[in-house]
Amino acid sequence: MKKVITFGEIMLRLAPPGFLRFSQASAFDVVYGGGESNVAVSLANYGVPVDFVTRLPKNDIGHCAMMEMRKRGVGVEKIVYGGDRLGIYFLETGAVSRGSKVVYDRAHSAMSEITEGMIDWKDVFKDVAWFHWTGITPAISQGAADACLEAVKIASELGITISTDLNYRAKLWNFCSDAHRESIMTELTSYCDVVLGNEEDAEKHFDIRPEGLDITKQGHDVKAEAFLSVCQQMMQKFPRAKKVITTLRGSISASHNTWAGVLYDGKKMYETRQYQITDIVDRVGGGDSFMGGLIYGLLKYPENDQNALDFAVAASCLKHTIKGDANLVTVDEVEKLMGGDASGRVAR
């Protein structure tokens, strides 16, 4: 497979052990992760050559973040250095009826202070087949949005497949108005061939809603048909998009979710089986693990969107059993679950 590039911010994640609340914590578990770095780790696990591009501070903590990528088999040669600090986020893991909570501390991070021209994209994109970004990157700062736009324009000129996970984050986008945010995301998404996003992403970024349906009243029994109109509206708004995909998460509790996905190619809607994910270990990075599985699936099964979608959902289902941001599963483990083996028996 040809190389994939992902671009975004990697952060230091600090979380109280187990299910402790922030106010109970006397220590924090340390993990490094972020939307695009998580996708890169998934792809590396599947044997796909992948580079992660970001901006890191040239200090010990930035070095730790870089080494975390390197030890997972992700290329780090295109990372640029500068700025004073790595972004941080604090995670309080929820349980049963208490949801998880995230507090960001990423203002003035090295990545938030990136600007257009800092990355030599034509060099980065040599021998590259796929470029991936998420809606988190342009939400960090105007400079990050400008750098992301610079990247998609050059990738488009070079004929590289471009994908995005729209990833609306209410706690970000502090630097601009809603109208400016929509303008930024509309221009960036217009360059994309593959678009992943749920109903909240479509509504918040583009004011696109499911026709004749209130998703908030669907509970955990989320039906794929409800999103057909969203996919159709997305393709109408973004004619370059060849595939629009959404994950279907039903939240019974913080510890028990249902999980499935749909893909629309402009003519047909593909749907996966629905998984019951009980006793969730860590749901952070669930969408990123889906995206990593999807990119792998579309590269491996270029003529079989159903297989690609099935792989993505199974991979993401397994991520919910793994502590940390990244999905540390193998192709064999994903294909085993795709085949219906969810027994969890010991492999001897």
WOSULCOR-V394343 format. One record per helix or strand of 2 or more residues. SS is the DSSP state (2 for helix, 1 for strand). FROM is the first residue (numbers start at 1). TO is the last residue. If there is no record, write none. Layout:
ss: [SS/SS]
from: [FROM/FROM]
to: [TO/TO]
This chain:
ss: [1/1/2/1/2/1/1/2/1/1/1/2/1/2/2/1/2/1/2/2/2/1/1/1/1/2/2/2]
from: [3/11/22/28/35/50/55/60/80/88/101/121/128/135/142/161/178/194/199/215/224/243/256/269/275/286/305/331]
to: [7/16/24/33/45/53/56/71/81/92/105/124/134/140/157/165/189/196/206/217/237/253/264/271/278/300/319/338]
